[in-house]
Amino acid sequence: MEVRMLNTINMETLSIIDSMAKTKFRSAVHLGFVRQHPCIVCGSNMGVEAHHIRKRKDGHVKSIGSRVSDEFTVPLCHDCHTLLHQPNRSEDWFWENCYHGDPFEEAKKLFSITMKRLGIRDAE
């Protein structure tokens, strides 16, 4: 995919960028692919679920009551997924205390593989 820098941005371009930002990627194929991997926290292969990351990060829209794009999913076993969703704990707390890495980087790797396999677009 070729990316070109624009010297000027007109209203039509802003409208296109805005609509792209609101588009959420949905794919049962990708979610199935994510579930085939071991839990990124404990390494278990049992009962792996695809978790949609809602951790705060610049450029990542996080809204209550709406699932984020399937692009931002990582494999978690049932126990780790349950721990993440415990009451009185934020998702930010879980990632900062239970996983020593960047879940967005893991999601990006998995999403890139899916996109290449499906031949949809260059995910890089």
C-alpha positions in Angstrom: 0.0 0.0 0.0 1.5 3.3 -1.1 1.1 6.2 1.3 1.4 9.8 0.0 1.9 12.9 2.0 -0.5 15.7 1.2 0.6 19.3 1.2 -3.0 20.5 1.7 -6.0 18.7 3.1 -9.4 19.7 1.8 -12.8 19.0 3.4 -13.4 15.9 1.3 -10.1 14.4 2.5 -11.0 15.2 6.1 -14.4 13.5 5.6 -12.7 10.3 4.2 -10.2 10.2 7.0 -13.0 10.7 9.6 -15.1 7.9 8.1 -12.1 5.5 8.0 -11.4 6.3 11.7 -15.0 5.3 12.6 -14.9 2.0 10.7 -14.5 -1.1 12.8 -12.9 -4.2 11.4 -15.0 -7.3 12.0 -13.8 -10.8 11.1 -14.8 -14.2 12.5 -11.8 -15.6 10.6 -9.4 -13.2 12.5 -11.0 -14.0 15.9 -10.7 -17.7 15.2 -7.1 -17.2 14.3 -6.4 -15.3 17.5 -8.0 -18.1 19.6 -5.6 -20.6 18.1 -2.7 -18.9 19.9 -1.7 -19.5 23.6 -2.7 -16.9 26.2 -0.3 -14.0 26.0 -0.3 -13.7 29.8 0.2 -17.2 31.2 0.9 -19.3 28.0 -2.1 -21.6 28.5 -3.7 -23.2 25.4 -6.8 -24.2 27.3 -10.0 -22.2 26.7 -8.4 -19.4 24.8 -10.7 -16.4 24.0 -10.2 -13.4 21.8 -10.1 -10.3 24.0 -10.8 -6.8 22.5 -8.2 -4.5 24.1 -9.8 -1.4 25.7 -6.6 -0.2 27.4 -5.9 3.6 27.0 -3.5 4.5 24.3 -3.0 7.5 22.1 -4.9 7.1 18.9 -7.0 4.2 20.2 -10.6 5.0 20.7 -12.1 3.5 23.9 -15.8 3.9 24.4 -18.0 2.3 27.1 -20.6 0.0 25.7 -19.2 -0.6 22.3 -16.7 -3.2 21.3 -13.5 -2.0 19.7 -12.4 -3.2 16.3 -11.4 -6.9 15.9 -8.0 -5.5 14.9 -7.3 -4.9 18.5 -7.7 -8.5 19.8 -5.3 -10.7 21.7 -5.5 -14.3 23.0 -6.3 -14.8 26.7 -7.2 -18.0 28.5 -10.5 -18.0 30.3 -8.8 -17.5 33.7 -6.8 -14.5 32.6 -9.8 -13.1 30.7 -11.9 -13.4 33.9 -9.2 -11.8 36.0 -9.1 -8.9 33.5 -12.8 -8.3 33.8 -13.0 -8.4 37.6 -15.1 -5.7 39.2 -13.2 -2.8 40.7 -10.2 -3.2 38.4 -9.6 -1.4 35.3 -8.2 -3.0 32.1 -5.3 -0.6 32.4 -4.5 -2.2 35.8 -4.5 -5.7 34.3 -2.1 -4.8 31.5 0.2 -2.9 33.8 0.4 -5.6 36.5 -0.2 -8.9 34.7 1.4 -8.6 31.3 4.9 -7.2 30.8 4.7 -6.1 27.2 2.4 -4.1 24.9 -0.8 -5.9 24.1 -1.3 -3.6 21.1 2.0 -4.8 19.6 0.8 -8.4 20.0 -2.6 -7.6 18.4 -0.8 -5.8 15.6 1.3 -8.9 14.8 -1.7 -11.2 14.7 -3.8 -8.7 12.6 -1.0 -8.3 10.1 -0.8 -12.1 9.7 -4.5 -12.4 9.2 -4.6 -9.5 6.6 -1.7 -11.1 4.6 -3.4 -14.5 4.7 -6.7 -13.1 3.5 -5.0 -10.9 1.0 -7.2 -8.0 2.0 -4.6 -5.3 2.2 -1.0 -4.7 3.4 -1.4 -4.4 7.1 2.0 -2.9 7.6 
